[in-house]
Amino acid sequence: MCNLYNITTSQDAIREWTRAMRDIMGNLEPSLDVYPNTLGPVVRNALDGQRELARLLWGMPSPPERVKGKADYGTTNVRKTNYFHWQPYLGVEHRCVVPVTSFAEPSPVDVKDPETGIKKNYWFALNEDRPLFFFAGLWTRWHGMRKAKDDPADHEVYGFLTTEPNALIAPIHEKAMPVLLTTKDEVETWLTAPWSEARHMQRTAPDDALVIVEKPATQIKFPQQPPAQGSLF
């Protein structure tokens, strides 16, 4: 399950790719790590029909049987789209695309990253240059309690689809990988096509679609210092 990804691109690039006519998200950080239950940029079909770039909270409303107590921390990844809980969110009015340049999957063995202090992640991108692509996402408006100590509030939330892993990801995460959209035509299909057509986008990426890359600069907590220059005297 993907619970961390990075965006290192510009708002102009996202708008140009998706043909978003409205931008309400504020300024996009030069490099942004997105974690569950935090805000991330998406391009969505807004309720008035406009295609817009906005900043939403990562985590769709969870199936009731998964909610423990009063707080719903959200479901980040959606796999079984035929499950009744996800059926209301499959129409174009609830679809979005999530901009990404690299994403992480945790190591299958219990090894800590010495720089982050948490379990080591493997990072994936389309190539070493980390060009922009998108996850096939869903979004909705939701009223509820997101954290145990919070009061119920109105939220706009999102998640993205997963599917069977390809040969690169399976040894690291054997259960799933995100649904990737890597062309403008794929993004357009996801945002506009009826579900009978769009559902076919939930498919495994080709084995050569991704490469393993170094973690983004935002994950480096202790930057390497340049070697000290020797004295001339």
Secondary structure by P-SEA (a helix, b strand, c coil): ccccccccccaaaaaaaaccccccccccccbbbbcccbbbbbbcccccccbbbbbbbcccccccccccccccccccccccccccccccccccccbbbbbbcbbbbccccccccccccccbbbbbcccccccccccccccccccccccccccbbbbbcccccccccccccccccccccccccccaaaaaaaaccccccccccccccccccbbbbcccccccccccccccccccc
